[in-house]
Each structure stands twice: as structure tokens, then as C-alpha cells.
Amino acid sequence: MLVKIEEIKANRIKVVELDIDNYGSVIPVRELELSLPEDDSVIKILSSSKYAAIFTEGDSDSDMDGRTIILANSISLDELNEEKKRAIDKVNRK
């Protein structure tokens, strides 16, 4: 899931889940509070990023609050803008 990092406290992180619509607009979907793993590499990635793609434990999306992040990948503003551009191009090709 694509997220904007809001706040990191001890072993918890507050994020806003984001989506990109067909017009390239970034839309906040919901606020989540997730658990951080004991792995320092994930914490370093998230603490040095404003946006990230994250993966959490579990299969169901119904209740994401409290889940633990198992993998994170930093996303730069340039990469986010490229994704927005791809969404617009996809709609224009239809």
C-alpha cells in the first residue's frame, strides 16, 4: 500500500493510506496506526521518507490498524509524480 508517513513513535507509526485516481490526484483513503518491526532497516527507511510503499502481515484488509509492517520501500516525490503521470496516461489511452 502507498502511504504518507505522519509520525513515528517508539514501535508505532501513524500513516495515511493513499490512492491515485484516474486524473493523477493523490487521494487520502484512511489514517492508520501500525506497529513497527524490530528490524532497524524498516525503521530507517520509514524515518527518512515522506512517502513509502509498505506491506503488512495478514491477508484481510478489513482491519489494518495495529498490523505490523514487514517490508517498506521509500518513494521519492519524483517517483510519486511519475506514478501520477502513468495513471493519467492510462486513462488517455482508453
C-alpha positions in Angstrom: 0.0 0.0 0.0 1.1 3.5 -0.7 1.3 5.7 2.4 2.3 9.1 3.6 4.2 9.0 6.9 2.8 11.2 9.5 4.5 10.3 12.8 6.8 7.7 14.2 6.7 7.0 18.0 8.7 4.2 19.6 7.3 1.0 18.0 4.3 2.6 16.3 3.8 4.7 13.1 0.9 6.8 12.0 0.4 6.9 8.2 -2.2 8.0 5.8 -3.1 5.4 3.1 -3.1 7.0 -0.3 -4.5 6.2 -3.7 -4.0 7.8 -7.1 -7.2 8.3 -9.2 -7.5 8.3 -13.0 -6.8 12.0 -13.1 -3.5 11.8 -11.3 -4.8 13.2 -8.0 -3.4 11.7 -4.8 -6.4 10.8 -2.5 -6.1 10.1 1.2 -8.0 6.9 1.9 -7.7 6.4 5.6 -5.5 7.0 8.6 -3.8 4.0 10.1 -1.6 3.3 13.2 0.7 0.4 12.5 3.3 -1.5 14.5 6.9 -1.3 13.5 9.0 -4.4 13.3 12.1 -4.9 15.4 14.1 -4.7 12.2 16.1 -1.5 12.2 16.3 -1.3 8.4 12.5 -0.8 8.0 12.5 1.9 10.7 15.4 3.7 9.0 13.6 3.6 5.6 10.4 5.0 7.1 12.1 7.6 9.2 13.9 9.1 6.3 10.9 9.1 3.9 7.8 11.1 3.4 6.1 8.5 1.2 6.5 4.8 1.1 5.2 1.5 -0.2 4.6 -0.8 2.7 3.5 -4.4 3.2 1.9 -5.6 6.4 1.3 -9.0 8.0 -2.0 -10.7 7.4 -4.4 -11.2 4.5 -7.6 -9.3 5.2 -7.8 -5.6 4.6 -10.8 -5.0 6.8 -8.9 -4.0 9.9 -5.5 -2.7 9.1 -4.9 -0.7 12.4 -2.3 -2.4 14.6 -0.8 -4.6 11.9 2.9 -4.9 11.7 4.9 -3.6 8.8 7.1 -6.4 7.3 8.6 -4.6 4.3 9.0 -0.9 3.3 10.3 0.9 0.3 10.9 4.6 0.2 9.1 6.6 -2.6 10.5 9.9 -3.6 8.3 12.8 -4.7 9.6 12.3 -8.3 8.6 8.7 -8.2 5.2 9.6 -6.9 4.8 12.2 -9.7 5.8 9.5 -12.2 3.0 7.2 -10.9 0.5 10.1 -11.2 1.6 10.6 -14.8 1.2 6.9 -15.5 -2.4 7.0 -14.1 -3.3 9.9 -16.4 -1.6 8.2 -19.5 -3.5 5.0 -18.8 -6.8 6.9 -18.9 -5.9 8.8 -22.0 -5.0 5.6 -23.9 -8.6 4.2 -23.4 
